[in-house]
Amino acid sequence: MSLAGKVAIVGIGQTAFGKGLVPPERALACEAIIAALDDAGIPAQEIDAVSSYTMEATPDYEIVRSVGLGPLHFFSQAPHGGGAGPAAVGHAALAIASGVARNAVVWRARKRSGAGSRVWAQTGAVIEDVWKWSRPSGILRPVDEVAITTRRYFHEYGDGSEALATVATTLRDYAQANPAAMMHGKPMSREAYFQSRMVADPLRLFDNCLESDGACALVLTSAERARDLPGPAVLIEGFSQGLVPGTQPMPDFHRTDTFTNSSAITAANLWRQTDLTPAAVDVAQFYDAFSPLILFSLEAYGFCGRGEARDFILSQGIGAGGALPVNTAGGSLSEAYLHGMNLILEGVRQLRGTAATPVADARVALVTGCDATPNGALLLRRPD
Amino acid sequence: MIANIPLPARDGPFEEGFWSALDAGTLAHQRCRDCRRWHFPPRHRCSDCGGALAYEPVSGRGRLWSFTVVHAPVLPAFAPFTPFVAAVVELDEQPGLRMAGYLVHRAGDPINAVAPQSLTIGMPLRAVIQPLSEDVRWPQWELISEDETA
């Protein structure tokens, strides 16, 4: 039994992305979902499955009541923050492929542009979860955790500062072609990148994702029904989650081999399900809350060997016309930080041929979740 | 000590031996009675072989595995100390047996005592058990010379 080709993404929708958006998070979610339903051409009453993140603030029943979905036969939430996006889609796809449900909505809404809304800033007086082992020692924020693994990576494989600069400036370049991107109209030179302040050495301000308000949604149905819908369908070729034994999200340095992590587990099980290989991937959307996660993901998903991502980025290229265009709408660094859900929408647009920076004749897209947490990935393809 | 520092809860499962060792001024970690692997953070049984675990003292010797220099904005308790080094130490007992902790020149130094320019990954360190608060102790990691590792 295989998931390949059984389920299609037939609708995408999003709100404006920005700071200080006026509508409440729930209203943003509804707006994105209605846009995705309109795009799909599926009536709200035919949606019988919903899926989102455990970190989503709006309960499923509020969405169902507010938009007029249902009745529902399946509702799910995927855990681990930025690791959840592909899994939120994958869970809904499994429900459809198995016949439990027929049509699904997947969404993520967030208002993160206020400094007080940052998860780490809400650390209480006593820490009960895994962060008890690191936060009192001054490893306070996700960026500190990723900076520590990045410095170790540089120690083992060589300084990657130039590659990080290329990641940040390439994604900013993509945002210049994408009117929806928060950094549209704000180009950034390499010099400006290197002049930006350090946040957690070796990571600078522009190695960090944006803090954004907005919402994204997708509509899924069976591949069979998708053929009768007016719009273009994108098929799910493969899906997996991955959680490596010993992982401690996110200060994931308690395993002997820090760089063979949950992404490697996800990748191995993803490629197992398909005849496609990394060479068949025309465009990738790697979860990029921090720029080094793109280096780590390039290696984990098999686009280059361990320690080779710096060279891959600098010599083969992740920009338009590069060997592997990456995060082509600007990603979390320069489009918006919707917890990775906007990356999935961009993967769909690329295979529809409607991306702001289209990759010529794109047939296969990879979308991944956060490399620093338990995660997941989706392999998407255009119907033959 | 840092005023109003967020503190680790001491009542989590499998960790009583860890905190009681620190209360006594020593550092101990779980070790498998069968395969002799060390483990941290605490767990129910050996995640390699399934064997029973018991707390055993470690040498307190380690090497700097990696670090970052933390700049503002940070949690309010840490704000007076930025920028400061946040570090992960690999204990000599076993590759992968790692802990976080302040780097210091002498026991009791503040979190920002060590300049990042003086650090190299792999440099030797020695645990000195210090209070995080009245009720919680944690190892600080003292920079030592290679001569002192013998």
Interface residues (C-beta under 8 A of the other chain):
Chain A: A115 W120 A121 T123 G124 A125 V126 I127 E128 V130 K132 W133 S134 R135 P136 S137 G138 I139 L140 R141 D144 A147 I148 T149 R151 R152 H155 R197 M198 V199 A200 D201 P202 L203 P245 G246 Q248 P251 F253 H254 R255 T256 D257
Chain B: N4 I5 P6 L7 P8 A9 G12 F40 P41 S47 W65 S66 F67 T68 V69 V70 H71 P73 V74 L75 F78 F81 P83 F84 V85 A86 A87 V88 P95 G96 R98 M99 A100 G101 Y102 I111 P116 I121 L132 V136 W138
